[in-house]
Amino acid sequence: MSRQSPIGIFDSGIGGLTVAHAIKQALPQESLVYFGDTAHLPYGDKSEAAIQAYSVRIANVLIERGCKVIVIACNSASSAAYELLKEYVRHQAHVIDVIDPMVRHVSSQFGGRKVGLIGTKRTIQSGIYTAKMERADPSIQLLPLATPLLVPMIEEGYFNNQISHDVISQYLGDPLFGAIDALILGCTHYPLIRDEINEFFRGRVQILDSTAVVAATLKTYLESAQLLSDAMPTYEFLVSDYTESFEASTRVFFHEPARLQRYPLW
């Protein structure tokens, strides 16, 4: 790998574009290769074995593209495949997930407080946030809730309307979240409805998404490994199946038309 090698990023769909956008802002000279596994979204209702198989196949694609780092821009894939991918590509690329950076951030800021967590069924049922938070700071009371309708709702473009308001209110009105100080958005799709979530809590709850902390973690690694790029960046977008919503979202985040390359995994 070299300084000019790209950063690989993958997710089941458009959610990881929130991470890619944060990386683009924090590291504007880095080239990016984004893989959206749109043929298999959402990952949140898939088995661990299935997510691991998808993740390894995508990692192979990103390694073929010469990526120096692979960012798992998906909480479900981070919970199911992070340790596997670290071992699988350890001599070829550095791997960063979206869970560990968030756990470190929360443990440094919210000791002794109540913190809510929303995510897919896969992320919540894995218990990975709870286990890692207990190791980082057992004084934090983490309150998890699965919110499985949010990803398909967002992928279909339903946000900032009455349907999204109703679904969000139904989930966040759970008594579990009655006295929380902060809420972790445990899915990279959820920053797309961050304003609606903040509106529901009327600003009383600090909303935490992983995009900025992951970008900062990546920057720290590149600096320490002396792998910061100094070249003109390029952006490549691969999808396992074409969707109009993905193409539209790339234009929103990157402010230019994106040429999607269809790359079926099987």
C-alpha positions as semicolon CSV with decimal commas, in nm:
position;residue;x (nm);y (nm);z (nm)
1;M;0,000;0,000;0,000
2;S;0,105;0,363;-0,048
3;R;-0,003;0,710;0,057
4;Q;-0,203;0,744;-0,265
5;S;-0,391;0,416;-0,212
6;P;-0,766;0,472;-0,162
7;I;-0,985;0,428;0,143
8;G;-1,239;0,146;0,104
9;I;-1,581;0,191;0,264
10;F;-1,876;-0,045;0,260
11;D;-2,233;-0,073;0,384
12;S;-2,550;-0,255;0,285
13;G;-2,688;0,057;0,113
14;I;-2,690;0,435;0,131
15;G;-2,632;0,465;0,508
16;G;-2,256;0,434;0,482
17;L;-2,253;0,740;0,255
18;T;-2,292;0,943;0,577
19;V;-1,956;0,802;0,688
20;A;-1,802;0,854;0,343
21;H;-1,917;1,217;0,348
22;A;-1,761;1,274;0,692
23;I;-1,434;1,118;0,571
24;K;-1,439;1,338;0,260
25;Q;-1,478;1,647;0,479
26;A;-1,209;1,546;0,730
27;L;-0,966;1,410;0,469
28;P;-1,036;1,592;0,142
29;Q;-0,726;1,458;-0,035
30;E;-0,809;1,091;0,020
31;S;-0,948;0,885;-0,266
32;L;-1,249;0,670;-0,179
33;V;-1,390;0,342;-0,307
34;Y;-1,743;0,286;-0,178
35;F;-1,925;-0,046;-0,202
36;G;-2,300;-0,046;-0,138
37;D;-2,433;-0,401;-0,109
38;T;-2,777;-0,296;-0,225
39;A;-2,868;-0,648;-0,339
40;H;-2,864;-0,770;0,021
41;L;-2,993;-0,475;0,223
42;P;-3,082;-0,446;0,499
43;Y;-2,808;-0,635;0,684
44;G;-2,997;-0,590;1,009
45;D;-3,222;-0,892;0,954
46;K;-2,953;-1,120;0,806
47;S;-2,772;-1,400;0,992
48;E;-2,420;-1,351;1,120
49;A;-2,291;-1,610;0,872
50;A;-2,454;-1,431;0,578
51;I;-2,313;-1,090;0,680
52;Q;-1,967;-1,242;0,722
53;A;-1,986;-1,396;0,375
54;Y;-2,092;-1,063;0,218
55;S;-1,823;-0,875;0,411
56;V;-1,541;-1,107;0,304
57;R;-1,649;-1,087;-0,060
58;I;-1,662;-0,706;-0,044
59;A;-1,324;-0,695;0,132
60;N;-1,179;-0,893;-0,158
61;V;-1,315;-0,634;-0,402
62;L;-1,168;-0,345;-0,200
63;I;-0,832;-0,518;-0,168
64;E;-0,832;-0,571;-0,546
65;R;-0,880;-0,193;-0,574
66;G;-0,566;-0,148;-0,362
67;C;-0,734;0,005;-0,057
68;K;-0,501;0,086;0,233
69;V;-0,786;0,098;0,487
70;I;-1,128;-0,070;0,492
71;V;-1,397;0,114;0,689
72;I;-1,695;-0,104;0,784
73;A;-1,956;0,173;0,761
74;C;-2,232;-0,047;0,900
75;N;-2,311;-0,137;1,259
76;S;-2,457;-0,477;1,169
77;A;-2,146;-0,573;0,971
78;S;-1,922;-0,427;1,242
79;S;-2,088;-0,646;1,505
80;A;-2,084;-0,961;1,288
81;A;-1,765;-0,937;1,083
82;Y;-1,512;-0,688;1,229
83;E;-1,292;-0,943;1,406
84;L;-1,310;-1,176;1,106
85;L;-1,210;-0,906;0,858
86;K;-0,923;-0,783;1,076
87;E;-0,774;-1,130;1,060
88;Y;-0,863;-1,186;0,695
89;V;-0,694;-0,871;0,557
90;R;-0,441;-0,803;0,832
91;H;-0,135;-0,795;0,603
92;Q;-0,310;-0,605;0,324
93;A;-0,519;-0,329;0,483
94;H;-0,610;-0,175;0,817
95;V;-0,975;-0,225;0,924
96;I;-1,186;0,030;1,116
97;D;-1,538;-0,039;1,243
98;V;-1,807;0,206;1,355
99;I;-1,868;0,062;1,702
100;D;-1,535;0,091;1,884
101;P;-1,482;0,462;1,805
102;M;-1,832;0,540;1,936
103;V;-1,781;0,335;2,254
104;R;-1,458;0,524;2,323
105;H;-1,631;0,857;2,265
106;V;-1,928;0,779;2,490
107;S;-1,711;0,638;2,769
108;S;-1,505;0,959;2,768
109;Q;-1,807;1,191;2,778
110;F;-2,098;1,023;2,961
111;G;-1,966;0,846;3,269
112;G;-2,239;0,764;3,522
113;R;-2,521;0,866;3,288
114;K;-2,804;0,698;3,096
115;V;-2,746;0,654;2,724
116;G;-3,002;0,515;2,480
117;L;-2,911;0,309;2,174
118;I;-3,116;0,242;1,862
119;G;-3,009;0,004;1,587
120;T;-3,106;-0,290;1,370
121;K;-3,213;-0,622;1,516
122;R;-2,872;-0,770;1,433
123;T;-2,681;-0,494;1,613
124;I;-2,903;-0,488;1,921
125;Q;-2,938;-0,866;1,956
126;S;-2,562;-0,912;1,926
127;G;-2,519;-0,725;2,257
128;I;-2,187;-0,591;2,130
129;Y;-2,245;-0,231;2,237
130;T;-2,347;-0,340;2,587
131;A;-2,048;-0,570;2,626
132;K;-1,797;-0,314;2,499
133;M;-1,950;-0,030;2,702
134;E;-1,936;-0,236;3,021
135;R;-1,567;-0,296;2,962
136;A;-1,500;0,070;2,880
137;D;-1,705;0,225;3,164
138;P;-1,946;0,014;3,373
139;S;-2,093;0,332;3,529
140;I;-2,276;0,410;3,202
141;Q;-2,627;0,265;3,183
142;L;-2,683;0,168;2,821
143;L;-3,046;0,122;2,714
144;P;-3,076;-0,055;2,374
145;L;-3,383;-0,074;2,149
146;A;-3,415;-0,243;1,810
147;T;-3,574;-0,015;1,546
148;P;-3,596;-0,241;1,237
149;L;-3,834;-0,027;1,030
150;L;-3,599;0,270;1,007
151;V;-3,350;0,137;0,749
152;P;-3,606;0,028;0,486
153;M;-3,796;0,353;0,551
154;I;-3,482;0,558;0,482
155;E;-3,376;0,347;0,181
156;E;-3,718;0,413;0,028
157;G;-3,678;0,787;0,080
158;Y;-3,930;0,825;0,360
159;F;-3,786;1,092;0,585
160;N;-3,893;1,443;0,678
161;N;-4,257;1,352;0,620
162;Q;-4,555;1,232;0,822
163;I;-4,471;0,865;0,778
164;S;-4,119;0,906;0,917
165;H;-4,246;1,129;1,201
166;D;-4,497;0,861;1,304
167;V;-4,248;0,573;1,290
168;I;-3,981;0,768;1,479
169;S;-4,230;0,879;1,744
170;Q;-4,351;0,522;1,792
171;Y;-3,998;0,398;1,860
172;L;-3,858;0,689;2,060
173;G;-4,173;0,720;2,270
174;D;-4,077;0,392;2,438
175;P;-4,065;0,440;2,818
176;L;-3,711;0,300;2,807
177;F;-3,594;0,639;2,681
178;G;-3,782;0,847;2,936
179;A;-3,477;0,982;3,120
180;I;-3,178;0,938;2,890
181;D;-2,903;1,198;2,856
182;A;-2,786;1,090;2,510
183;L;-2,892;0,863;2,226
184;I;-2,650;0,663;2,011
185;L;-2,759;0,628;1,649
186;G;-2,637;0,271;1,612
187;C;-2,683;0,256;1,236
188;T;-2,514;0,468;0,971
189;H;-2,850;0,527;0,800
190;Y;-2,986;0,710;1,103
191;P;-2,794;1,040;1,063
192;L;-3,025;1,099;0,766
193;I;-3,312;1,135;1,016
194;R;-3,106;1,301;1,288
195;D;-3,300;1,629;1,269
196;E;-3,630;1,447;1,314
197;I;-3,493;1,254;1,611
198;N;-3,364;1,576;1,766
199;E;-3,701;1,738;1,708
200;F;-3,875;1,451;1,888
201;F;-3,659;1,505;2,198
202;R;-3,685;1,885;2,161
203;G;-3,314;1,922;2,210
204;R;-3,316;1,767;2,559
205;V;-3,111;1,463;2,454
206;Q;-2,766;1,471;2,292
207;I;-2,781;1,281;1,963
208;L;-2,463;1,083;1,887
209;D;-2,378;0,944;1,545
210;S;-2,056;0,770;1,453
211;T;-1,969;0,957;1,133
212;A;-1,740;1,226;1,277
213;V;-1,574;1,000;1,534
214;V;-1,500;0,736;1,270
215;A;-1,350;1,000;1,039
216;A;-1,135;1,126;1,328
217;T;-1,023;0,771;1,409
218;L;-0,927;0,716;1,046
219;K;-0,733;1,044;1,033
220;T;-0,540;0,955;1,349
221;Y;-0,446;0,616;1,203
222;L;-0,332;0,761;0,869
223;E;-0,120;1,023;1,046
224;S;0,044;0,767;1,275
225;A;0,110;0,526;0,986
226;Q;0,235;0,811;0,764
227;L;-0,024;0,720;0,500
228;L;-0,194;1,056;0,448
229;S;-0,246;1,119;0,077
230;D;-0,118;1,433;-0,093
231;A;-0,273;1,362;-0,434
232;M;-0,587;1,471;-0,617
233;P;-0,871;1,250;-0,486
234;T;-1,092;1,021;-0,693
235;Y;-1,425;0,863;-0,596
236;E;-1,549;0,524;-0,711
237;F;-1,893;0,384;-0,632
238;L;-1,970;0,013;-0,664
239;V;-2,311;-0,145;-0,601
240;S;-2,418;-0,506;-0,602
241;D;-2,749;-0,395;-0,757
242;Y;-2,852;-0,063;-0,906
243;T;-3,104;0,153;-0,716
244;E;-3,222;0,504;-0,800
245;S;-3,212;0,606;-0,432
246;F;-2,842;0,519;-0,411
247;E;-2,756;0,723;-0,719
248;A;-2,957;1,018;-0,589
249;S;-2,788;0,996;-0,249
250;T;-2,438;1,004;-0,398
251;R;-2,529;1,332;-0,570
252;V;-2,653;1,476;-0,240
253;F;-2,338;1,381;-0,044
254;F;-2,073;1,442;-0,311
255;H;-2,235;1,734;-0,498
256;E;-2,167;1,580;-0,837
257;P;-2,316;1,306;-1,054
258;A;-2,175;0,967;-0,961
259;R;-2,121;0,689;-1,210
260;L;-2,228;0,369;-1,038
261;Q;-2,055;0,046;-1,131
262;R;-2,267;-0,264;-1,082
263;Y;-2,059;-0,537;-0,919
264;P;-2,270;-0,844;-0,827
265;L;-2,120;-1,039;-0,537
266;W;-2,243;-1,372;-0,675
